[in-house]
Amino acid sequence: MKSNNSITGAGHLLPEYYDTWADTIAAFPAKVKQNTGVDLYAMSPQNETDFAS
């Protein structure tokens, strides 16, 4: 899904995967609630936004 063909390191999300990524992010809070009973109040898709190797 990324321009570098890796789940790690520098790269960006390819435009053809924008909808898939959005659907995944949007569904995540409901899955957490379903599996743990926890309501998420915030989330970030990456926790180290300045990291690139």
C-alpha positions in Angstrom: 0.0 0.0 0.0 3.1 2.3 0.3 5.4 3.7 -2.3 8.4 1.9 -0.9 6.6 -1.6 -0.9 7.4 -2.0 2.8 5.4 -1.7 6.1 8.4 0.1 7.6 10.6 3.0 6.6 10.0 6.0 4.6 7.3 6.1 1.9 3.8 7.3 1.5 0.4 5.7 1.0 -0.4 5.2 -2.7 -3.5 7.1 -4.0 -5.2 3.8 -5.1 -5.3 2.7 -1.4 -6.8 5.9 0.1 -10.3 4.4 0.3 -9.1 1.1 1.8 -7.0 3.0 4.4 -9.9 5.3 5.3 -12.3 2.3 5.7 -9.8 0.5 7.9 -9.2 3.6 10.1 -12.9 4.3 10.3 -13.7 0.7 11.3 -11.0 0.3 14.0 -12.8 2.1 16.9 -15.8 -0.2 16.5 -13.6 -3.3 16.5 -11.8 -2.2 19.6 -15.2 -1.6 21.3 -16.5 -5.0 20.2 -13.4 -6.9 21.3 -12.5 -5.1 24.5 -15.5 -2.9 25.6 -13.2 0.2 25.5 -14.4 3.4 23.8 -11.6 5.1 22.0 -11.6 8.9 22.3 -8.6 9.5 20.1 -6.2 7.7 17.8 -3.3 8.3 15.5 -2.3 6.0 12.5 1.4 6.4 13.4 2.9 7.2 16.8 6.3 8.6 15.5 5.3 10.9 12.7 8.9 12.3 12.2 10.4 8.8 12.0 11.7 7.6 8.6 14.5 5.2 8.0 
